[in-house]
Amino acid sequence: MKSIIITTADNMSDKTYNYICDRFRAKLGSDIDFRRVTDNGIIGGFIADVDGKIYDLSISSQLKQMKEHLVR
């Protein structure tokens, strides 16, 4: 069984969270244990930890990348 921790901001709706879970099920199969963690520091979007592999689609990460690009 795969274990996926999905970190979201408090403002993410259950509908959006369930959509994300459904997309992971479609890609990885139905034998997945999901756990939701909230962290308002990510501002929006989500971070998924799939058995140690990190998918960071958070707004805070995107802003950090933009800042680093502009500073260069």
N, CA, C and O atoms as CSV, one atom per row, in Angstrom:
chain,resi,resn,atom,element,x,y,z
A,1,MET,N,N,0.841,-1.180,0.000
A,1,MET,CA,C,0.000,0.000,0.000
A,1,MET,C,C,0.885,1.242,0.000
A,1,MET,O,O,1.811,1.359,0.803
A,2,LYS,N,N,0.589,2.156,-0.903
A,2,LYS,CA,C,1.296,3.437,-0.951
A,2,LYS,C,C,0.718,4.359,0.112
A,2,LYS,O,O,-0.464,4.289,0.448
A,3,SER,N,N,1.576,5.218,0.629
A,3,SER,CA,C,1.163,6.208,1.611
A,3,SER,C,C,1.425,7.587,1.027
A,3,SER,O,O,2.541,7.884,0.601
A,4,ILE,N,N,0.395,8.430,1.009
A,4,ILE,CA,C,0.525,9.779,0.462
A,4,ILE,C,C,0.065,10.782,1.511
A,4,ILE,O,O,-1.056,10.709,2.016
A,5,ILE,N,N,0.957,11.724,1.828
A,5,ILE,CA,C,0.609,12.821,2.723
A,5,ILE,C,C,0.420,14.050,1.846
A,5,ILE,O,O,1.329,14.457,1.122
A,6,ILE,N,N,-0.763,14.632,1.917
A,6,ILE,CA,C,-1.051,15.825,1.121
A,6,ILE,C,C,-1.185,17.012,2.070
A,6,ILE,O,O,-2.066,17.049,2.930
A,7,THR,N,N,-0.291,17.976,1.891
A,7,THR,CA,C,-0.306,19.183,2.709
A,7,THR,C,C,-1.008,20.276,1.931
A,7,THR,O,O,-0.661,20.569,0.787
A,8,THR,N,N,-2.009,20.880,2.576
A,8,THR,CA,C,-2.789,21.940,1.947
A,8,THR,C,C,-2.927,23.105,2.915
A,8,THR,O,O,-2.688,22.958,4.113
A,9,ALA,N,N,-3.309,24.252,2.395
A,9,ALA,CA,C,-3.707,25.366,3.255
A,9,ALA,C,C,-5.136,25.092,3.727
A,9,ALA,O,O,-5.861,24.309,3.113
A,10,ASP,N,N,-5.528,25.741,4.818
A,10,ASP,CA,C,-6.878,25.540,5.358
A,10,ASP,C,C,-7.976,25.879,4.364
A,10,ASP,O,O,-9.078,25.337,4.452
A,11,ASN,N,N,-7.689,26.772,3.415
A,11,ASN,CA,C,-8.736,27.246,2.512
A,11,ASN,C,C,-9.034,26.299,1.351
A,11,ASN,O,O,-9.909,26.597,0.539
A,12,MET,N,N,-8.331,25.162,1.246
A,12,MET,CA,C,-8.633,24.227,0.160
A,12,MET,C,C,-9.940,23.491,0.470
A,12,MET,O,O,-10.122,22.949,1.560
A,13,SER,N,N,-10.824,23.485,-0.493
A,13,SER,CA,C,-12.111,22.820,-0.292
A,13,SER,C,C,-11.942,21.301,-0.298
A,13,SER,O,O,-10.977,20.766,-0.844
A,14,ASP,N,N,-12.905,20.627,0.321
A,14,ASP,CA,C,-12.896,19.163,0.306
A,14,ASP,C,C,-13.031,18.643,-1.119
A,14,ASP,O,O,-12.454,17.611,-1.464
A,15,LYS,N,N,-13.786,19.351,-1.942
A,15,LYS,CA,C,-13.966,18.944,-3.336
A,15,LYS,C,C,-12.624,18.939,-4.074
A,15,LYS,O,O,-12.317,17.997,-4.804
A,16,THR,N,N,-11.839,19.982,-3.884
A,16,THR,CA,C,-10.526,20.060,-4.530
A,16,THR,C,C,-9.590,18.994,-3.986
A,16,THR,O,O,-8.876,18.342,-4.747
A,17,TYR,N,N,-9.590,18.815,-2.665
A,17,TYR,CA,C,-8.752,17.784,-2.046
A,17,TYR,C,C,-9.115,16.400,-2.594
A,17,TYR,O,O,-8.230,15.616,-2.936
A,18,ASN,N,N,-10.395,16.106,-2.678
A,18,ASN,CA,C,-10.832,14.808,-3.202
A,18,ASN,C,C,-10.450,14.633,-4.668
A,18,ASN,O,O,-10.129,13.524,-5.094
A,19,TYR,N,N,-10.479,15.711,-5.440
A,19,TYR,CA,C,-10.055,15.656,-6.840
A,19,TYR,C,C,-8.574,15.275,-6.925
A,19,TYR,O,O,-8.191,14.436,-7.740
A,20,ILE,N,N,-7.750,15.893,-6.086
A,20,ILE,CA,C,-6.316,15.573,-6.065
A,20,ILE,C,C,-6.122,14.096,-5.719
A,20,ILE,O,O,-5.345,13.403,-6.375
A,21,CYS,N,N,-6.816,13.617,-4.705
A,21,CYS,CA,C,-6.718,12.203,-4.323
A,21,CYS,C,C,-7.142,11.297,-5.476
A,21,CYS,O,O,-6.495,10.285,-5.748
A,22,ASP,N,N,-8.223,11.660,-6.146
A,22,ASP,CA,C,-8.694,10.854,-7.284
A,22,ASP,C,C,-7.656,10.799,-8.401
A,22,ASP,O,O,-7.484,9.758,-9.035
A,23,ARG,N,N,-6.960,11.920,-8.648
A,23,ARG,CA,C,-5.925,11.936,-9.693
A,23,ARG,C,C,-4.753,11.024,-9.315
A,23,ARG,O,O,-4.208,10.330,-10.174
A,24,PHE,N,N,-4.364,11.022,-8.041
A,24,PHE,CA,C,-3.301,10.111,-7.614
A,24,PHE,C,C,-3.758,8.655,-7.728
A,24,PHE,O,O,-2.973,7.793,-8.123
A,25,ARG,N,N,-5.014,8.374,-7.388
A,25,ARG,CA,C,-5.544,7.010,-7.542
A,25,ARG,C,C,-5.507,6.577,-8.999
A,25,ARG,O,O,-5.155,5.437,-9.300
A,26,ALA,N,N,-5.867,7.482,-9.908
A,26,ALA,CA,C,-5.868,7.163,-11.337
A,26,ALA,C,C,-4.456,6.846,-11.829
A,26,ALA,O,O,-4.275,5.981,-12.686
A,27,LYS,N,N,-3.466,7.541,-11.291
A,27,LYS,CA,C,-2.077,7.316,-11.716
A,27,LYS,C,C,-1.431,6.115,-11.031
A,27,LYS,O,O,-0.670,5.374,-11.653
A,28,LEU,N,N,-1.739,5.925,-9.742
A,28,LEU,CA,C,-0.992,4.956,-8.941
A,28,LEU,C,C,-1.789,3.731,-8.506
A,28,LEU,O,O,-1.221,2.808,-7.923
A,29,GLY,N,N,-3.080,3.703,-8.775
A,29,GLY,CA,C,-3.911,2.583,-8.341
A,29,GLY,C,C,-4.711,2.955,-7.110
A,29,GLY,O,O,-4.511,4.015,-6.517
A,30,SER,N,N,-5.606,2.081,-6.738
A,30,SER,CA,C,-6.547,2.418,-5.665
A,30,SER,C,C,-6.057,2.054,-4.268
A,30,SER,O,O,-6.690,2.438,-3.285
A,31,ASP,N,N,-4.963,1.334,-4.155
A,31,ASP,CA,C,-4.460,0.892,-2.853
A,31,ASP,C,C,-3.543,1.964,-2.254
A,31,ASP,O,O,-2.326,1.793,-2.186
A,32,ILE,N,N,-4.159,3.077,-1.819
A,32,ILE,CA,C,-3.410,4.220,-1.316
A,32,ILE,C,C,-3.995,4.666,0.013
A,32,ILE,O,O,-5.213,4.745,0.177
A,33,ASP,N,N,-3.115,4.956,0.957
A,33,ASP,CA,C,-3.510,5.513,2.241
A,33,ASP,C,C,-3.208,7.005,2.214
A,33,ASP,O,O,-2.041,7.399,2.200
A,34,PHE,N,N,-4.247,7.842,2.206
A,34,PHE,CA,C,-4.087,9.294,2.166
A,34,PHE,C,C,-4.156,9.871,3.567
A,34,PHE,O,O,-4.936,9.419,4.406
A,35,ARG,N,N,-3.318,10.890,3.809
A,35,ARG,CA,C,-3.394,11.643,5.054
A,35,ARG,C,C,-3.288,13.118,4.691
A,35,ARG,O,O,-2.402,13.521,3.937
A,36,ARG,N,N,-4.196,13.916,5.233
A,36,ARG,CA,C,-4.214,15.349,4.938
A,36,ARG,C,C,-3.635,16.126,6.118
A,36,ARG,O,O,-3.999,15.906,7.273
A,37,VAL,N,N,-2.726,17.036,5.794
A,37,VAL,CA,C,-2.102,17.912,6.780
A,37,VAL,C,C,-2.337,19.337,6.304
A,37,VAL,O,O,-2.247,19.607,5.107
A,38,THR,N,N,-2.638,20.253,7.217
A,38,THR,CA,C,-2.816,21.643,6.807
A,38,THR,C,C,-1.638,22.486,7.288
A,38,THR,O,O,-1.123,22.304,8.391
A,39,ASP,N,N,-1.232,23.408,6.428
A,39,ASP,CA,C,-0.141,24.335,6.717
A,39,ASP,C,C,-0.414,25.601,5.925
A,39,ASP,O,O,-0.206,25.634,4.712
A,40,ASN,N,N,-0.876,26.639,6.601
A,40,ASN,CA,C,-1.206,27.883,5.908
A,40,ASN,C,C,0.021,28.594,5.360
A,40,ASN,O,O,-0.117,29.546,4.592
A,41,GLY,N,N,1.202,28.161,5.732
A,41,GLY,CA,C,2.435,28.741,5.214
A,41,GLY,C,C,2.644,28.474,3.731
A,41,GLY,O,O,3.430,29.161,3.078
A,42,ILE,N,N,1.936,27.466,3.191
A,42,ILE,CA,C,2.089,27.191,1.757
A,42,ILE,C,C,1.189,28.079,0.907
A,42,ILE,O,O,1.261,28.039,-0.321
A,43,ILE,N,N,0.348,28.874,1.546
A,43,ILE,CA,C,-0.542,29.869,0.946
A,43,ILE,C,C,-1.673,29.226,0.144
A,43,ILE,O,O,-2.836,29.565,0.360
A,44,GLY,N,N,-1.373,28.331,-0.752
A,44,GLY,CA,C,-2.364,27.649,-1.583
A,44,GLY,C,C,-1.684,26.529,-2.330
A,44,GLY,O,O,-0.484,26.303,-2.168
A,45,GLY,N,N,-2.435,25.832,-3.141
A,45,GLY,CA,C,-1.885,24.682,-3.842
A,45,GLY,C,C,-1.718,23.515,-2.878
A,45,GLY,O,O,-2.447,23.410,-1.892
A,46,PHE,N,N,-0.753,22.632,-3.165
A,46,PHE,CA,C,-0.527,21.501,-2.266
A,46,PHE,C,C,0.883,20.953,-2.430
A,46,PHE,O,O,1.570,21.212,-3.418
A,47,ILE,N,N,1.284,20.188,-1.426
A,47,ILE,CA,C,2.528,19.437,-1.466
A,47,ILE,C,C,2.149,17.985,-1.194
A,47,ILE,O,O,1.488,17.694,-0.197
A,48,ALA,N,N,2.558,17.085,-2.060
A,48,ALA,CA,C,2.263,15.665,-1.873
A,48,ALA,C,C,3.563,14.915,-1.624
A,48,ALA,O,O,4.530,15.058,-2.372
A,49,ASP,N,N,3.574,14.119,-0.569
A,49,ASP,CA,C,4.701,13.249,-0.246
A,49,ASP,C,C,4.240,11.827,-0.534
A,49,ASP,O,O,3.457,11.251,0.221
A,50,VAL,N,N,4.736,11.271,-1.632
A,50,VAL,CA,C,4.343,9.930,-2.070
A,50,VAL,C,C,5.496,8.983,-1.746
A,50,VAL,O,O,6.451,8.856,-2.512
A,51,ASP,N,N,5.385,8.326,-0.602
A,51,ASP,CA,C,6.445,7.410,-0.157
A,51,ASP,C,C,7.827,8.041,-0.256
A,51,ASP,O,O,8.775,7.397,-0.704
A,52,GLY,N,N,7.944,9.306,0.162
A,52,GLY,CA,C,9.237,9.979,0.179
A,52,GLY,C,C,9.535,10.838,-1.035
A,52,GLY,O,O,10.465,11.643,-0.989
A,53,LYS,N,N,8.790,10.700,-2.111
A,53,LYS,CA,C,8.972,11.549,-3.300
A,53,LYS,C,C,8.045,12.755,-3.149
A,53,LYS,O,O,6.839,12.604,-2.958
A,54,ILE,N,N,8.627,13.958,-3.239
A,54,ILE,CA,C,7.879,15.184,-2.982
A,54,ILE,C,C,7.435,15.844,-4.292
A,54,ILE,O,O,8.235,16.056,-5.203
A,55,TYR,N,N,6.146,16.161,-4.358
A,55,TYR,CA,C,5.576,16.938,-5.464
A,55,TYR,C,C,5.111,18.254,-4.848
A,55,TYR,O,O,4.094,18.290,-4.155
A,56,ASP,N,N,5.846,19.329,-5.095
A,56,ASP,CA,C,5.547,20.615,-4.473
A,56,ASP,C,C,4.880,21.532,-5.486
A,56,ASP,O,O,5.543,22.114,-6.345
A,57,LEU,N,N,3.589,21.653,-5.380
A,57,LEU,CA,C,2.808,22.532,-6.247
A,57,LEU,C,C,2.179,23.652,-5.419
A,57,LEU,O,O,1.080,24.120,-5.715
A,58,SER,N,N,2.895,24.070,-4.383
A,58,SER,CA,C,2.388,25.108,-3.488
A,58,SER,C,C,2.663,26.500,-4.056
A,58,SER,O,O,3.598,26.696,-4.833
A,59,ILE,N,N,1.844,27.444,-3.660
A,59,ILE,CA,C,2.027,28.834,-4.078
A,59,ILE,C,C,3.321,29.390,-3.480
A,59,ILE,O,O,4.049,30.120,-4.152
A,60,SER,N,N,3.609,29.050,-2.226
A,60,SER,CA,C,4.828,29.565,-1.596
A,60,SER,C,C,6.076,29.100,-2.342
A,60,SER,O,O,7.031,29.865,-2.476
A,61,SER,N,N,6.083,27.883,-2.821
A,61,SER,CA,C,7.224,27.374,-3.588
A,61,SER,C,C,7.350,28.103,-4.923
A,61,SER,O,O,8.457,28.430,-5.353
A,62,GLN,N,N,6.232,28.354,-5.571
A,62,GLN,CA,C,6.257,29.071,-6.851
A,62,GLN,C,C,6.748,30.503,-6.666
A,62,GLN,O,O,7.495,31.016,-7.499
A,63,LEU,N,N,6.328,31.154,-5.570
A,63,LEU,CA,C,6.796,32.508,-5.292
A,63,LEU,C,C,8.296,32.522,-5.008
A,63,LEU,O,O,9.004,33.428,-5.448
A,64,LYS,N,N,8.774,31.535,-4.285
A,64,LYS,CA,C,10.203,31.434,-3.988
A,64,LYS,C,C,11.007,31.269,-5.277
A,64,LYS,O,O,12.050,31.900,-5.447
A,65,GLN,N,N,10.520,30.417,-6.186
A,65,GLN,CA,C,11.208,30.218,-7.466
A,65,GLN,C,C,11.224,31.500,-8.288
A,65,GLN,O,O,12.231,31.822,-8.919
A,66,MET,N,N,10.113,32.234,-8.282
A,66,MET,CA,C,10.049,33.503,-9.014
A,66,MET,C,C,11.045,34.503,-8.443
A,66,MET,O,O,11.745,35.188,-9.189
A,67,LYS,N,N,11.105,34.584,-7.115
A,67,LYS,CA,C,12.032,35.509,-6.459
A,67,LYS,C,C,13.477,35.162,-6.832
A,67,LYS,O,O,14.261,36.052,-7.161
A,68,GLU,N,N,13.832,33.870,-6.783
A,68,GLU,CA,C,15.181,33.448,-7.123
A,68,GLU,C,C,15.516,33.785,-8.578
A,68,GLU,O,O,16.638,34.185,-8.889
A,69,HIS,N,N,14.541,33.622,-9.453
A,69,HIS,CA,C,14.745,33.933,-10.875
A,69,HIS,C,C,14.964,35.430,-11.087
A,69,HIS,O,O,15.809,35.829,-11.888
A,70,LEU,N,N,14.202,36.256,-10.370
A,70,LEU,CA,C,14.321,37.710,-10.530
A,70,LEU,C,C,15.605,38.255,-9.936
A,70,LEU,O,O,16.119,39.270,-10.407
A,71,VAL,N,N,16.132,37.604,-8.915
A,71,VAL,CA,C,17.352,38.076,-8.249
A,71,VAL,C,C,18.587,37.788,-9.095
A,71,VAL,O,O,19.592,38.487,-8.973
A,72,ARG,N,N,18.526,36.787,-9.934
A,72,ARG,CA,C,19.694,36.424,-10.773
A,72,ARG,C,C,20.073,37.492,-11.729
A,72,ARG,O,O,21.026,37.328,-12.491
